[in-house]
Amino acid sequence: MKRYIKKFFDNEILSYLFFGVATTIVSVGTRMIIFYLTHQELTATALGNITGILFAFFTNDTIVFKQKRANWFRRLIKFSGARLFTFLLDMALTFIFLLPSFLI
């Protein structure tokens, strides 16, 4: 069994897909927990996205692509910058569809 797990994670494509699903679970789970605790849609959306982005970066950087520690902060900045559009889009859609009181 251990051999199959190692073989699975040695395959970059399968590993990337696995951690993509895991990132979605972490992001949505964090969002739901934060919303349950605060009842603030935008706060939950922001923290869920930030948690998902950080989880995706560290799992992709260390496990999927097996990067060396050198220049990790630079890669984090580039990765976060690339995800900035989806972050802002998610915040805007949350604001438009879940906070309709601004229209009244």
C-alpha positions as a Markdown table, in Angstrom:
| # | Residue | x | y | z |
|---|---|---|---|---|
| 1 | Met | 0.0 | 0.0 | 0.0 |
| 2 | Lys | 2.8 | 2.4 | 0.9 |
| 3 | Arg | 4.4 | 1.7 | -2.5 |
| 4 | Tyr | 1.2 | 2.7 | -4.3 |
| 5 | Ile | 0.8 | 5.9 | -2.3 |
| 6 | Lys | 4.4 | 6.8 | -3.1 |
| 7 | Lys | 3.9 | 6.0 | -6.8 |
| 8 | Phe | 0.7 | 8.1 | -6.8 |
| 9 | Phe | 2.5 | 11.2 | -5.4 |
| 10 | Asp | 5.5 | 10.7 | -7.6 |
| 11 | Asn | 3.2 | 11.3 | -10.6 |
| 12 | Glu | 3.1 | 15.1 | -10.9 |
| 13 | Ile | -0.2 | 15.2 | -12.6 |
| 14 | Leu | -2.0 | 13.0 | -10.1 |
| 15 | Ser | -0.4 | 14.8 | -7.2 |
| 16 | Tyr | -1.4 | 18.1 | -8.7 |
| 17 | Leu | -5.0 | 17.0 | -9.1 |
| 18 | Phe | -5.1 | 15.5 | -5.6 |
| 19 | Phe | -3.9 | 18.7 | -4.0 |
| 20 | Gly | -6.2 | 20.8 | -6.2 |
| 21 | Val | -9.1 | 19.0 | -4.7 |
| 22 | Ala | -7.6 | 19.2 | -1.2 |
| 23 | Thr | -7.1 | 23.0 | -1.7 |
| 24 | Thr | -10.8 | 23.3 | -2.6 |
| 25 | Ile | -11.8 | 21.4 | 0.5 |
| 26 | Val | -9.5 | 23.6 | 2.7 |
| 27 | Ser | -10.7 | 26.8 | 1.2 |
| 28 | Val | -14.5 | 26.0 | 1.3 |
| 29 | Gly | -14.1 | 24.4 | 4.8 |
| 30 | Thr | -12.3 | 27.5 | 6.2 |
| 31 | Arg | -14.9 | 29.7 | 4.6 |
| 32 | Met | -17.8 | 27.7 | 6.2 |
| 33 | Ile | -16.2 | 27.7 | 9.6 |
| 34 | Ile | -15.4 | 31.4 | 9.6 |
| 35 | Phe | -18.9 | 32.2 | 8.4 |
| 36 | Tyr | -20.4 | 30.0 | 11.1 |
| 37 | Leu | -18.3 | 31.8 | 13.7 |
| 38 | Thr | -18.7 | 35.4 | 12.5 |
| 39 | His | -21.7 | 35.5 | 10.1 |
| 40 | Gln | -19.6 | 37.9 | 8.0 |
| 41 | Glu | -19.7 | 36.8 | 4.3 |
| 42 | Leu | -16.8 | 39.0 | 3.1 |
| 43 | Thr | -14.6 | 38.0 | 6.0 |
| 44 | Ala | -15.3 | 34.3 | 5.5 |
| 45 | Thr | -14.6 | 34.7 | 1.7 |
| 46 | Ala | -11.4 | 36.5 | 2.2 |
| 47 | Leu | -10.0 | 34.2 | 4.9 |
| 48 | Gly | -11.1 | 31.1 | 3.0 |
| 49 | Asn | -9.4 | 32.4 | -0.2 |
| 50 | Ile | -6.2 | 33.3 | 1.7 |
| 51 | Thr | -6.1 | 29.9 | 3.4 |
| 52 | Gly | -6.6 | 28.1 | 0.1 |
| 53 | Ile | -4.0 | 30.2 | -1.7 |
| 54 | Leu | -1.4 | 29.5 | 1.1 |
| 55 | Phe | -2.3 | 25.8 | 1.2 |
| 56 | Ala | -2.1 | 25.5 | -2.6 |
| 57 | Phe | 1.3 | 27.2 | -2.7 |
| 58 | Phe | 3.0 | 25.2 | 0.0 |
| 59 | Thr | 1.6 | 21.8 | -1.2 |
| 60 | Asn | 2.4 | 22.6 | -4.8 |
| 61 | Asp | 5.8 | 24.0 | -4.0 |
| 62 | Thr | 7.0 | 21.3 | -1.7 |
| 63 | Ile | 5.1 | 18.1 | -2.6 |
| 64 | Val | 3.9 | 18.4 | -6.2 |
| 65 | Phe | 6.8 | 20.2 | -7.8 |
| 66 | Lys | 9.5 | 19.5 | -5.2 |
| 67 | Gln | 11.0 | 22.9 | -5.2 |
| 68 | Lys | 14.1 | 23.8 | -3.2 |
| 69 | Arg | 13.8 | 26.2 | -0.3 |
| 70 | Ala | 15.8 | 28.9 | -2.1 |
| 71 | Asn | 13.6 | 31.8 | -3.4 |
| 72 | Trp | 10.4 | 30.4 | -1.9 |
| 73 | Phe | 9.2 | 33.8 | -0.9 |
| 74 | Arg | 9.6 | 35.1 | -4.4 |
| 75 | Arg | 7.6 | 32.2 | -5.7 |
| 76 | Leu | 4.9 | 32.9 | -3.1 |
| 77 | Ile | 4.6 | 36.5 | -4.2 |
| 78 | Lys | 4.3 | 35.5 | -7.9 |
| 79 | Phe | 1.8 | 32.7 | -7.0 |
| 80 | Ser | -0.3 | 35.1 | -4.9 |
| 81 | Gly | -0.2 | 37.7 | -7.6 |
| 82 | Ala | -1.4 | 35.2 | -10.1 |
| 83 | Arg | -4.3 | 34.3 | -7.8 |
| 84 | Leu | -5.2 | 37.9 | -7.1 |
| 85 | Phe | -7.8 | 38.1 | -9.9 |
| 86 | Thr | -9.7 | 35.1 | -8.7 |
| 87 | Phe | -9.6 | 36.5 | -5.1 |
| 88 | Leu | -11.0 | 39.8 | -6.2 |
| 89 | Leu | -13.6 | 38.1 | -8.4 |
| 90 | Asp | -14.8 | 35.9 | -5.5 |
| 91 | Met | -15.0 | 39.0 | -3.2 |
| 92 | Ala | -17.0 | 40.9 | -5.8 |
| 93 | Leu | -19.4 | 38.1 | -6.5 |
| 94 | Thr | -19.9 | 37.5 | -2.8 |
| 95 | Phe | -20.6 | 41.2 | -2.4 |
| 96 | Ile | -23.1 | 41.3 | -5.3 |
| 97 | Phe | -24.9 | 38.1 | -4.7 |
| 98 | Leu | -24.8 | 37.6 | -0.9 |
| 99 | Leu | -25.0 | 41.2 | 0.3 |
| 100 | Pro | -28.1 | 42.5 | -1.6 |
| 101 | Ser | -28.9 | 45.1 | 1.1 |
| 102 | Phe | -26.5 | 47.5 | -0.7 |
| 103 | Leu | -29.0 | 47.7 | -3.5 |
| 104 | Ile | -31.9 | 48.8 | -1.3 |
